[in-house]
Amino acid sequence: MPTYRVEILRDARKAIAELPGEARRRVLIAILELESNPRPPGAKKLQGEEDAYRIRVGIYRIVYSILDSILVVTVVRVAHRREVYR
């Protein structure tokens, strides 16, 4: 299985930096795991979006897109579940 390159947009990096310690660690681990499996069990494809997915990490959500043609995963947003889709 090919390895994907993970890119994290600036707003997502800021959101990750503001998370409490243990949540930040769990979110970062989940993002790193996207390199080897961009569609892990529990990942949901977002409706109305061509290549957008989300995974759950506790009460937080990671929204990302996958470009299979160039093997890139782009983390677009990381937020609390109540705020992530706004």
C-alpha positions as CSV (number, residue, x, y, z in Angstrom):
1,M,0.0,0.0,0.0
2,P,1.4,3.4,-1.0
3,T,2.3,6.0,1.6
4,Y,0.4,9.3,1.5
5,R,1.9,12.7,2.3
6,V,-0.1,14.5,5.0
7,E,-0.4,18.3,4.7
8,I,-2.1,20.4,7.5
9,L,-3.5,23.7,6.6
10,R,-2.6,26.7,8.7
11,D,-6.0,27.1,10.4
12,A,-6.0,23.4,11.3
13,R,-2.5,23.7,12.7
14,K,-3.7,26.6,14.9
15,A,-6.7,24.6,16.1
16,I,-4.5,21.6,17.0
17,A,-2.1,23.8,18.9
18,E,-5.1,25.1,21.0
19,L,-6.3,21.6,22.0
20,P,-5.8,20.3,25.6
21,G,-2.6,18.1,25.9
22,E,-4.1,14.6,25.7
23,A,-6.6,15.5,23.0
24,R,-3.8,17.1,20.9
25,R,-1.7,14.0,21.2
26,R,-4.6,11.7,20.1
27,V,-5.5,14.0,17.2
28,L,-1.9,14.1,16.0
29,I,-1.6,10.3,16.2
30,A,-4.8,10.0,14.1
31,I,-3.4,12.4,11.5
32,L,-0.1,10.5,11.3
33,E,-2.0,7.3,10.7
34,L,-3.7,8.8,7.7
35,E,-0.3,8.5,5.9
36,S,-0.7,4.7,5.7
37,N,-4.5,4.5,5.6
38,P,-6.4,7.6,4.5
39,R,-9.7,5.8,4.8
40,P,-9.5,4.2,8.3
41,P,-12.5,2.3,9.8
42,G,-15.0,4.8,11.0
43,A,-14.0,7.5,8.4
44,K,-17.1,9.0,6.8
45,K,-17.3,10.6,3.4
46,L,-18.9,14.0,3.6
47,Q,-22.0,14.6,1.5
48,G,-21.8,17.3,-1.1
49,E,-18.0,17.1,-1.2
50,E,-16.0,15.3,-3.9
51,D,-13.1,14.0,-1.8
52,A,-13.8,15.2,1.8
53,Y,-13.8,12.8,4.7
54,R,-14.0,13.1,8.5
55,I,-12.8,11.0,11.4
56,R,-13.7,11.1,15.0
57,V,-11.2,11.4,17.8
58,G,-13.2,11.6,21.0
59,I,-15.2,14.8,20.9
60,Y,-13.1,16.3,18.1
61,R,-13.4,15.8,14.4
62,I,-10.7,15.9,11.7
63,V,-12.0,17.0,8.3
64,Y,-9.6,16.2,5.4
65,S,-9.5,15.7,1.7
66,I,-7.7,12.9,-0.2
67,L,-6.1,13.3,-3.6
68,D,-5.3,9.7,-4.7
69,S,-3.7,10.7,-8.0
70,I,-0.8,12.4,-6.2
71,L,-1.0,10.5,-2.8
72,V,-1.8,13.6,-0.7
73,V,-4.0,13.9,2.4
74,T,-4.8,17.6,3.3
75,V,-6.2,18.2,6.8
76,V,-8.6,21.1,6.3
77,R,-10.1,21.5,9.8
78,V,-9.9,20.2,13.3
79,A,-12.6,21.2,15.8
80,H,-15.0,20.2,18.5
81,R,-17.9,18.1,17.1
82,R,-20.4,20.9,17.8
83,E,-18.4,23.4,15.8
84,V,-16.7,21.5,13.0
85,Y,-19.3,21.9,10.3
86,R,-20.0,25.6,10.8
